[in-house]
Amino acid sequence: MGMTESLMSVTGLRARAAPVLRDRLVRTAWPLVVTTGSNGLLGIVYWVIAARLYDQAAIATNMAVIAAMTTLSGLSQLNLGPSLGVFLPRAREHARRVVLLVYGVVTAYAVVVLTVFVLVVLPHLTRLSEVLGSRHRVLVFALAVLVFNLFALQDAALVALRRAVVIPLENSGFGLLKIGLVVALAGTLPQFGIFTSWFIPLCVLVPVVSGYVLVRRAAPETSTLPPTAPRDSIPGLALDYTGYLFQVSSTFFLPVVALELLGPGPASLFAVAWLTSSTLDLLATNVGTALTVETSYGESPVALRRTILRRAVPLVALIAGVALLLAPLLLELYGAHYRVDGVHTLQLLLLASVPRCVVTFAIAESRAHRQVGKIVWLRAQNAVLALGLSFLLTPGLGVEGMAVAWLVAQTCGAATALLLVWRHQAPSLEQPS
C-alpha cells in the first residue's frame, strides 16, 4: 500500500507540474532564475571573503569603481541588450548578423563614452579619480567596460535565441573565478584586487561564450510575427535609450552617489546592502527579459501576463520576506560592523524589491509591445525620486536615507505602473504604440 501511495503521489506531482513545465515563459525563465540564485549565493560568498580580506576603504572604493564600470557599460550599450529580445526572434537567418552589428555599434559608442568620462567627468569625482589615478588603472578600467558590454550582450543574445541554458554555466564560472582571484590577489593588490578579480574572468569568458553564440550553426527558432524593419525601429530605440539613461543614473550609479555623499565608511554599508538586495532586482529583470522574448516569439500576451502575476510576483515577495527576517544573519557574514549599522538599510532595500518587480515587469511588457513612452515615464520618475530624495534625506538620516529614498521611489513607481500598464488589458502585438 505504501508503494502504491508513493507512486500515486509522484504521478500527482507530475500531473500538477506538467502545465507549469509546458509554459513557454517558465521554460525560458528557469535558467535565468537558476542563474539569479547561483549568482546571489556566489556573490554573498565573494563579498563575505572580500570584506574579511580587504579593509573598509578598499571595499568602498572598489565597489565604487565596479559601479562606475557597470554605469558606463549601461550607458554605452544603448539599451540594445533588452532590444535583442525583440529583434532576434524576428531576425530569422539574419540573427548572427544582428548580433555582430550590435557588438560593433556598442563597442564604438563605448569608446566615445569612455573618452568623455575620463577627460570631462572623472576629474570632478574626487574620490573615484584618486582610485583611478594612474594611466595603467584607467586603461584597465576602460578595457573592463568594453569587455563587460560584450558579457552582458552575449547573455541577452542567448536568451533571445532560446539558448539560455548556457547562462547558468557561464555565470557560475564567472562567480567561482572571481572568488579564487579575490583571495589570490589580496596580498599583491590590496587596494585594487577586488576590481581586478572581476576583470580577468570577463576576459576569459567573453571569447568562449560569444564564440558559441556566433559560431553555432543550428537553425534559430523564429517568431510567428512579421520581421521588424530596422529603419522603423530607430526612433523607438532612441527613445528607449533615453529612458535607460534615467535607469542607469538611479541604479548602477547609486553606490558612487553614496560614496560622494557619505564617505567611504557609510558608503561601504550601503554598497553591501545594495549588492545583497539587488539579487531580487536581478531575478525580476531576468524574468522580465523572458517575458519580452516570449511575447516577441508570438506567445499569448494574456497568458504571459497571467504567469507573471500568479507566479513571478509572489515568488519575489516570498524571497523578500524571508530575506527580511534573515537580514541580520546575512550582514553578520560580512562582519559585526555591517550587522550593527547596516541591518535597517538592507531591510528597507528588501522591502523595495516587491514594488520594484511590479515596475520591472511592466517595463518588460511595454517593451515587447513597443510602448516606449510608458518605459521612459516609469524610469524618469524613478530617477527623479530616487536621486532627489537621496540628496534630501542623507544629511539627516545618513545611509538609511538612501534606502528610504529608494523605497519611496519604488512604491510610487509601482503605483504608476498599475495605472499605466497593469489596469489595461494586455494588448495585441499588432497594436501600434
C-alpha positions as CSV (number, residue, x, y, z in Angstrom):
1,M,0.0,0.0,0.0
2,G,2.9,2.3,0.9
3,M,4.5,1.8,-2.5
4,T,1.2,2.4,-4.3
5,E,0.6,5.6,-2.4
6,S,4.1,6.8,-3.2
7,L,3.6,6.1,-6.9
8,M,0.3,7.9,-6.9
9,S,1.9,10.9,-5.2
10,V,4.6,11.1,-7.8
11,T,2.1,10.8,-10.6
12,G,0.0,13.5,-9.0
13,L,3.1,15.8,-8.7
14,R,3.9,15.2,-12.4
15,A,0.3,16.0,-13.4
16,R,0.4,19.3,-11.5
17,A,3.8,20.2,-12.8
18,A,3.1,19.4,-16.4
19,P,1.2,22.6,-17.2
20,V,3.9,24.7,-15.5
21,L,6.7,23.0,-17.5
22,R,4.7,23.4,-20.7
23,D,4.5,27.2,-20.1
24,R,6.9,28.7,-22.6
25,L,7.7,31.6,-20.2
26,V,8.7,29.2,-17.5
27,R,10.9,27.2,-19.9
28,T,12.7,30.4,-20.9
29,A,12.9,31.9,-17.5
30,W,14.0,28.9,-15.4
31,P,17.7,29.1,-16.5
32,L,17.7,32.8,-15.6
33,V,16.1,32.1,-12.2
34,V,18.8,29.4,-11.5
35,T,21.4,32.0,-12.6
36,T,20.0,34.6,-10.2
37,G,20.1,32.1,-7.4
38,S,23.7,30.9,-8.1
39,N,24.8,34.5,-8.7
40,G,23.3,35.6,-5.4
41,L,24.9,32.7,-3.4
42,L,28.3,33.1,-5.1
43,G,28.0,36.9,-4.7
44,I,27.4,36.7,-1.0
45,V,30.4,34.3,-0.6
46,Y,32.5,36.6,-2.7
47,W,31.8,39.8,-0.8
48,V,32.0,38.0,2.6
49,I,35.5,36.9,1.7
50,A,36.4,40.3,0.3
51,A,35.1,42.0,3.5
52,R,37.3,39.9,5.6
53,L,40.5,40.2,3.4
54,Y,40.3,43.9,2.4
55,D,39.8,46.9,4.6
56,Q,36.7,49.1,4.6
57,A,38.2,51.8,2.5
58,A,39.2,49.3,-0.2
59,I,35.7,47.7,-0.2
60,A,34.1,51.1,-0.7
61,T,36.4,52.4,-3.4
62,N,36.4,49.1,-5.3
63,M,32.6,48.9,-5.2
64,A,32.5,52.5,-6.5
65,V,34.9,51.5,-9.4
66,I,32.7,48.5,-10.2
67,A,29.6,50.7,-10.0
68,A,31.2,53.2,-12.4
69,M,32.1,50.3,-14.7
70,T,28.6,49.0,-14.8
71,T,27.2,52.5,-15.1
72,L,29.4,53.3,-18.1
73,S,28.6,49.9,-19.6
74,G,24.9,50.6,-19.2
75,L,25.3,54.0,-20.9
76,S,27.3,52.7,-23.8
77,Q,25.1,49.6,-24.5
78,L,22.5,51.9,-25.9
79,N,19.9,49.6,-24.3
80,L,20.4,47.2,-27.2
81,G,20.7,44.2,-24.9
82,P,17.0,44.2,-24.0
83,S,16.1,45.2,-27.5
84,L,17.7,41.9,-28.8
85,G,14.8,40.2,-27.1
86,V,12.5,41.9,-29.6
87,F,14.7,41.8,-32.7
88,L,16.4,38.4,-32.7
89,P,13.2,36.3,-32.6
90,R,12.2,38.0,-35.8
91,A,15.6,38.1,-37.5
92,R,15.4,34.5,-38.7
93,E,18.5,33.7,-40.8
94,H,20.0,37.1,-40.1
95,A,20.3,36.6,-36.3
96,R,24.1,36.3,-36.4
97,R,24.5,39.5,-38.5
98,V,22.3,41.4,-36.0
99,V,24.4,40.2,-33.0
100,L,27.7,41.3,-34.8
101,L,26.1,44.6,-35.7
102,V,25.1,45.2,-32.1
103,Y,28.6,44.2,-30.8
104,G,30.2,46.7,-33.2
105,V,27.9,49.6,-32.6
106,V,28.1,49.2,-28.8
107,T,31.9,49.0,-28.8
108,A,32.3,52.1,-31.0
109,Y,29.9,54.1,-28.8
110,A,31.6,52.8,-25.6
111,V,35.0,54.3,-26.8
112,V,33.3,57.7,-27.2
113,V,31.6,57.4,-23.8
114,L,34.8,56.4,-22.1
115,T,36.7,59.3,-23.7
116,V,34.2,61.8,-22.4
117,F,34.1,60.2,-18.9
118,V,37.9,60.1,-18.5
119,L,38.5,63.7,-19.8
120,V,35.5,65.5,-18.5
121,V,33.6,63.7,-15.8
122,L,36.3,61.8,-13.8
123,P,38.2,64.9,-12.7
124,H,35.1,66.1,-10.9
125,L,34.6,62.8,-9.0
126,T,37.3,63.4,-6.3
127,R,37.4,60.0,-4.6
128,L,37.0,58.0,-7.7
129,S,39.7,59.9,-9.6
130,E,42.0,59.2,-6.6
131,V,41.5,55.4,-7.1
132,L,41.9,55.6,-10.9
133,G,44.9,57.9,-10.5
134,S,47.3,56.2,-12.9
135,R,47.2,55.7,-16.7
136,H,47.5,51.9,-16.1
137,R,44.4,51.7,-13.9
138,V,42.4,54.0,-16.3
139,L,43.3,51.7,-19.2
140,V,42.3,48.5,-17.3
141,F,39.1,50.3,-16.3
142,A,38.3,51.2,-19.9
143,L,39.0,47.7,-21.2
144,A,36.8,46.3,-18.4
145,V,33.9,48.4,-19.6
146,L,34.3,47.2,-23.2
147,V,34.5,43.6,-22.2
148,F,31.6,43.9,-19.7
149,N,29.5,45.2,-22.5
150,L,30.1,42.1,-24.5
151,F,29.5,39.9,-21.4
152,A,26.0,41.5,-21.0
153,L,25.1,41.4,-24.7
154,Q,26.0,37.8,-25.2
155,D,23.7,36.8,-22.3
156,A,20.9,38.9,-23.9
157,A,21.6,37.1,-27.2
158,L,21.5,33.7,-25.6
159,V,18.1,34.4,-24.1
160,A,16.7,35.9,-27.3
161,L,17.8,32.8,-29.2
162,R,16.3,30.5,-26.6
163,R,19.7,29.1,-25.6
164,A,19.5,30.4,-22.1
165,V,20.5,27.1,-20.6
166,V,24.1,28.1,-21.2
167,I,23.8,31.2,-18.9
168,P,23.9,29.4,-15.5
169,L,27.1,27.6,-16.5
170,E,28.8,30.8,-17.7
171,N,27.8,32.9,-14.7
172,S,28.7,30.2,-12.2
173,G,32.2,30.0,-13.8
174,F,32.4,33.8,-13.6
175,G,31.5,33.7,-9.9
176,L,33.9,30.9,-9.0
177,L,36.8,32.6,-10.9
178,K,36.1,35.8,-9.0
179,I,36.2,34.1,-5.6
180,G,39.5,32.4,-6.4
181,L,41.1,35.6,-7.7
182,V,39.9,37.9,-4.9
183,V,41.7,35.6,-2.4
184,A,44.8,35.2,-4.6
185,L,45.1,39.0,-5.1
186,A,44.5,40.1,-1.5
187,G,48.3,40.1,-0.8
188,T,49.6,41.5,-4.0
189,L,46.8,44.1,-4.9
190,P,45.3,45.1,-1.5
191,Q,43.8,48.3,-3.0
192,F,42.7,47.1,-6.5
193,G,42.4,43.4,-6.1
194,I,38.6,43.3,-5.9
195,F,38.1,45.1,-9.2
196,T,40.9,43.0,-10.9
197,S,39.1,39.8,-9.8
198,W,36.2,40.9,-12.0
199,F,38.3,42.0,-14.9
200,I,40.3,38.8,-15.5
201,P,37.3,36.4,-15.6
202,L,35.5,38.7,-18.0
203,C,38.5,38.5,-20.4
204,V,38.5,34.7,-20.2
205,L,34.7,34.0,-20.6
206,V,33.7,36.5,-23.2
207,P,35.6,35.0,-26.2
208,V,34.3,31.5,-25.3
209,V,30.6,32.3,-24.9
210,S,30.4,34.9,-27.7
211,G,32.2,32.3,-30.0
212,Y,29.4,29.9,-29.1
213,V,26.7,32.5,-29.9
214,L,28.2,33.4,-33.3
215,V,29.7,30.1,-34.5
216,R,26.9,27.6,-33.6
217,R,25.1,26.8,-36.8
218,A,21.9,25.3,-35.5
219,A,18.9,26.9,-37.1
220,P,17.5,29.5,-34.7
221,E,13.8,29.4,-33.6
222,T,11.8,32.0,-35.4
223,S,8.9,34.1,-34.4
224,T,5.4,33.8,-35.9
225,L,5.3,37.6,-36.1
226,P,6.5,39.6,-39.1
227,P,10.1,40.9,-39.2
228,T,10.9,44.3,-37.8
229,A,12.1,46.9,-40.3
230,P,15.4,48.4,-38.8
231,R,14.6,51.9,-40.1
232,D,11.2,51.9,-38.3
233,S,12.9,50.8,-35.1
234,I,15.4,53.6,-34.8
235,P,13.1,56.3,-33.2
236,G,11.8,53.8,-30.7
237,L,15.4,52.7,-29.8
238,A,16.4,56.3,-29.3
239,L,13.5,57.0,-27.0
240,D,14.1,53.7,-25.1
241,Y,17.7,54.7,-24.7
242,T,16.6,58.0,-23.2
243,G,14.6,56.1,-20.6
244,Y,17.6,53.8,-20.0
245,L,19.8,56.8,-19.1
246,F,17.4,57.5,-16.3
247,Q,17.6,53.9,-15.1
248,V,21.4,53.9,-15.1
249,S,21.7,57.1,-13.2
250,S,19.3,55.8,-10.5
251,T,20.5,52.2,-10.1
252,F,24.1,51.4,-11.2
253,F,25.4,54.8,-10.1
254,L,23.9,54.8,-6.6
255,P,27.0,53.3,-4.9
256,V,29.0,56.1,-6.5
257,V,26.5,58.7,-5.2
258,A,26.7,57.1,-1.8
259,L,30.5,57.4,-1.8
260,E,30.3,61.1,-2.7
261,L,27.5,61.9,-0.2
262,L,28.5,59.8,2.7
263,G,32.2,59.0,2.5
264,P,33.9,55.5,2.5
265,G,32.6,54.1,5.8
266,P,28.9,54.6,5.4
267,A,29.2,54.1,1.6
268,S,30.5,50.6,2.3
269,L,27.5,49.8,4.4
270,F,25.1,51.0,1.7
271,A,27.1,49.1,-1.0
272,V,27.0,45.8,0.8
273,A,23.2,46.2,1.5
274,W,22.6,47.3,-2.1
275,L,24.5,44.4,-3.6
276,T,22.7,41.9,-1.3
277,S,19.3,43.2,-2.1
278,S,20.0,43.6,-5.8
279,T,19.8,39.9,-6.3
280,L,16.0,40.2,-6.1
281,D,16.0,43.0,-8.7
282,L,18.1,40.8,-10.9
283,L,15.6,38.0,-10.6
284,A,12.8,40.3,-11.6
285,T,14.9,41.7,-14.5
286,N,15.7,38.2,-15.8
287,V,12.1,37.1,-15.7
288,G,11.1,40.3,-17.4
289,T,13.6,39.5,-20.2
290,A,12.0,36.2,-20.7
291,L,8.6,37.9,-20.8
292,T,9.8,40.3,-23.6
293,V,11.4,37.4,-25.6
294,E,8.3,35.1,-25.5
295,T,6.0,37.9,-26.4
296,S,8.2,38.6,-29.4
297,Y,8.0,35.0,-30.4
298,G,4.2,35.3,-30.6
299,E,3.1,33.8,-27.4
300,S,-0.2,34.9,-26.0
301,P,0.2,38.2,-24.1
302,V,-2.7,37.4,-21.9
303,A,-1.3,34.0,-20.8
304,L,2.2,35.6,-20.3
305,R,0.8,38.3,-18.0
306,R,-1.2,35.7,-16.1
307,T,2.0,33.8,-15.4
308,I,3.8,36.9,-14.3
309,L,1.1,37.9,-11.8
310,R,0.4,34.4,-10.5
311,R,3.9,33.1,-10.2
312,A,6.7,35.7,-10.6
313,V,5.4,38.5,-8.3
314,P,4.5,36.1,-5.4
315,L,7.9,34.5,-5.8
316,V,9.7,37.8,-5.4
317,A,7.6,38.7,-2.4
318,L,8.2,35.4,-0.7
319,I,12.0,35.6,-1.1
320,A,12.0,39.3,0.0
321,G,10.0,38.3,3.1
322,V,12.4,35.5,4.1
323,A,15.5,37.7,3.4
324,L,13.9,40.5,5.5
325,L,13.8,38.1,8.5
326,L,17.3,36.9,7.8
327,A,18.8,40.3,7.2
328,P,20.8,40.4,10.5
329,L,22.3,37.0,9.8
330,L,23.1,37.9,6.2
331,L,25.0,41.0,7.3
332,E,26.8,39.1,10.1
333,L,28.5,37.2,7.3
334,Y,30.3,40.4,6.3
335,G,31.3,41.3,9.8
336,A,29.7,42.5,13.0
337,H,30.1,46.2,11.9
338,Y,27.8,45.6,8.9
339,R,25.1,43.9,11.1
340,V,25.1,46.6,13.8
341,D,25.0,49.6,11.4
342,G,23.5,48.2,8.2
343,V,20.5,46.0,9.0
344,H,17.9,48.7,8.7
345,T,19.3,49.8,5.3
346,L,19.2,46.2,4.0
347,Q,15.6,45.7,5.2
348,L,14.4,48.9,3.6
349,L,16.0,47.9,0.3
350,L,14.5,44.4,0.5
351,L,11.0,45.9,1.1
352,A,11.5,48.0,-2.0
353,S,12.2,44.8,-4.1
354,V,8.5,43.9,-4.2
355,P,7.1,47.2,-5.7
356,R,10.3,47.3,-7.8
357,C,9.4,44.0,-9.5
358,V,6.0,45.3,-10.5
359,V,7.7,48.2,-12.3
360,T,10.2,45.8,-13.9
361,F,7.6,43.5,-15.3
362,A,5.5,46.5,-16.6
363,I,8.6,47.8,-18.4
364,A,9.3,44.3,-20.0
365,E,5.7,44.0,-21.3
366,S,5.7,47.6,-22.6
367,R,9.0,46.9,-24.5
368,A,7.6,43.9,-26.2
369,H,4.6,45.9,-27.3
370,R,6.8,48.9,-28.2
371,Q,5.0,51.2,-25.8
372,V,8.3,53.1,-25.2
373,G,6.6,56.2,-23.8
374,K,5.5,54.2,-20.7
375,I,9.0,52.9,-20.2
376,V,10.5,56.4,-20.3
377,W,7.9,57.7,-17.9
378,L,8.5,55.0,-15.3
379,R,12.3,55.3,-15.5
380,A,12.3,59.1,-15.4
381,Q,10.0,59.2,-12.4
382,N,12.2,56.6,-10.6
383,A,15.4,58.6,-11.3
384,V,13.9,61.9,-10.1
385,L,12.6,60.5,-6.9
386,A,15.5,58.1,-6.0
387,L,18.2,60.7,-6.6
388,G,16.3,63.7,-5.4
389,L,15.2,62.1,-2.2
390,S,18.8,60.7,-1.6
391,F,20.2,64.3,-1.7
392,L,17.4,65.5,0.6
393,L,17.4,62.7,3.2
394,T,21.1,61.7,3.6
395,P,22.1,64.8,5.6
396,G,19.6,63.9,8.3
397,L,19.3,60.1,8.1
398,G,22.7,59.2,6.8
399,V,23.0,55.8,5.0
400,E,19.4,54.9,5.8
401,G,18.3,58.0,4.0
402,M,19.5,56.4,0.7
403,A,17.4,53.3,1.4
404,V,14.3,55.3,2.4
405,A,14.6,57.3,-0.8
406,W,14.8,54.0,-2.8
407,L,11.8,52.5,-1.1
408,V,9.6,55.6,-1.7
409,A,10.7,55.8,-5.3
410,Q,9.8,52.1,-6.0
411,T,6.5,52.4,-4.2
412,C,5.5,55.4,-6.3
413,G,6.8,53.6,-9.4
414,A,4.6,50.5,-8.7
415,A,1.5,52.8,-8.3
416,T,2.3,54.4,-11.6
417,A,2.9,51.1,-13.3
418,L,-0.5,49.9,-12.1
419,L,-2.2,52.9,-13.7
420,L,-0.2,52.9,-16.9
421,V,0.1,49.2,-17.7
422,W,-1.5,46.7,-15.4
423,R,-5.0,48.0,-15.2
424,H,-5.3,47.7,-19.0
425,Q,-5.9,44.5,-20.9
426,A,-2.7,43.1,-22.4
427,P,-2.6,44.5,-26.0
428,S,-2.0,42.6,-29.2
429,L,1.4,42.8,-30.7
430,E,-0.1,44.2,-33.9
431,Q,-1.5,47.1,-31.9
432,P,0.5,50.2,-32.6
433,S,2.4,52.1,-29.9
